[in-house]
Amino acid sequence: MFSKLMCRFGIGSTKIDLVLSKKDFRPGEVIQGEYEIIGGRIEQKLKRIETELLQYNHTEDRSSVLHHNTILSSSTMKANEMKRISFSCRLADSYPPSSESISYKLVTRLVFDDGINRIDHDDFRIIA
């Protein structure tokens, strides 16, 4: 009971990490990697994995979602279990390269049936 309560606050719950094959990509290239999902202290039922490709414009202080990917799931993560799921996302040829005013990141959310979310951020660069 106490472990379930702690997981609701993010302590000891299942975690996700998007591990990219590299950090520098060219326009039109495919970003490849894998999600590493590590079970927490208790069993938790997964609902979905959401990943957004964000472009941040530092000059205008705003971000834009360039791509959104959702993987629906009905699996259960057992305590301390580890799963790996492949990830890929093609960059458009039109994305400008990273600079002092433009940056990119992938934001991943692991959503559970009970509504709890775990979030991971991964910065990367687009080079000319």
C-alpha positions in Angstrom: 0.0 0.0 0.0 2.8 2.4 1.0 4.7 1.6 -2.2 1.7 2.3 -4.4 1.3 5.7 -2.7 5.0 6.5 -3.2 4.7 5.6 -6.9 1.8 8.1 -7.3 4.4 10.8 -6.3 6.9 9.4 -8.7 9.1 7.7 -6.1 10.0 4.1 -7.0 7.7 4.1 -10.1 8.6 2.8 -13.6 11.0 5.0 -15.5 11.7 5.6 -19.2 14.8 6.8 -21.0 15.1 7.4 -24.7 18.6 6.4 -25.7 19.6 7.9 -29.1 22.2 6.3 -31.3 24.0 9.7 -31.6 23.4 13.4 -30.8 24.1 15.0 -34.2 21.8 14.6 -37.2 21.4 16.1 -40.7 18.1 17.3 -42.2 16.3 14.3 -43.7 18.1 11.8 -41.6 16.4 9.2 -39.4 16.9 9.6 -35.7 17.3 6.1 -34.3 17.4 4.8 -30.7 15.4 2.8 -28.2 13.2 3.3 -25.2 14.6 1.7 -22.1 11.8 1.1 -19.6 12.8 0.0 -16.1 10.1 -1.2 -13.7 9.8 0.3 -10.3 9.0 -1.1 -6.9 5.6 -2.3 -7.8 3.8 -3.7 -10.9 2.3 -0.9 -13.1 0.1 -1.1 -16.2 1.3 0.9 -19.1 -1.2 2.9 -21.2 1.0 4.6 -23.8 4.4 6.1 -24.7 4.3 9.6 -26.3 7.2 11.3 -27.9 7.3 14.9 -29.3 10.0 16.4 -31.4 10.2 20.0 -30.3 12.0 23.0 -31.9 12.7 25.8 -29.6 13.2 29.4 -30.9 15.3 31.2 -28.3 14.8 34.6 -30.0 11.0 34.4 -29.7 11.1 32.3 -26.5 8.6 29.7 -27.9 8.6 26.1 -28.8 6.9 24.2 -31.7 5.9 20.6 -31.9 7.3 19.3 -35.2 6.3 15.7 -34.9 4.3 13.6 -32.4 4.4 9.8 -32.0 2.3 7.6 -29.8 2.7 3.9 -29.0 -0.4 2.4 -27.4 0.2 -0.3 -24.8 -1.7 -2.7 -22.6 1.4 -4.3 -21.1 2.3 -4.5 -17.5 5.7 -3.7 -16.1 6.7 -6.0 -13.2 8.8 -4.7 -10.4 12.5 -4.1 -11.6 11.7 -5.5 -15.1 13.5 -4.0 -18.1 12.1 -3.6 -21.6 13.5 -2.1 -24.7 11.5 -0.8 -27.6 12.9 0.5 -30.9 12.4 4.2 -31.8 12.9 6.1 -35.1 11.8 9.5 -36.4 12.7 11.0 -39.8 13.7 14.6 -39.8 12.2 16.8 -42.5 14.7 18.3 -45.0 13.3 21.7 -44.2 14.3 21.9 -40.5 17.0 24.6 -40.0 20.3 23.6 -38.4 20.8 24.1 -34.6 22.2 27.4 -33.7 22.3 29.9 -30.8 18.7 30.8 -31.6 17.3 27.3 -32.6 17.5 24.1 -30.6 15.8 20.7 -30.7 14.7 18.1 -28.2 12.7 14.9 -27.9 10.3 14.8 -25.0 9.0 11.4 -24.0 6.1 10.6 -21.6 5.4 7.2 -20.2 1.7 7.2 -19.3 0.2 4.6 -16.9 -3.4 3.5 -16.5 -3.6 5.3 -13.2 -2.8 8.6 -14.9 0.7 9.0 -13.6 3.3 10.3 -16.1 7.1 9.9 -16.3 9.0 12.3 -18.5 12.3 12.2 -20.3 14.1 15.0 -22.2 16.8 14.4 -24.9 18.5 17.2 -26.6 20.1 16.7 -30.0 21.5 18.9 -32.8 20.7 19.2 -36.5 23.9 20.0 -38.4 24.2 21.4 -41.9 
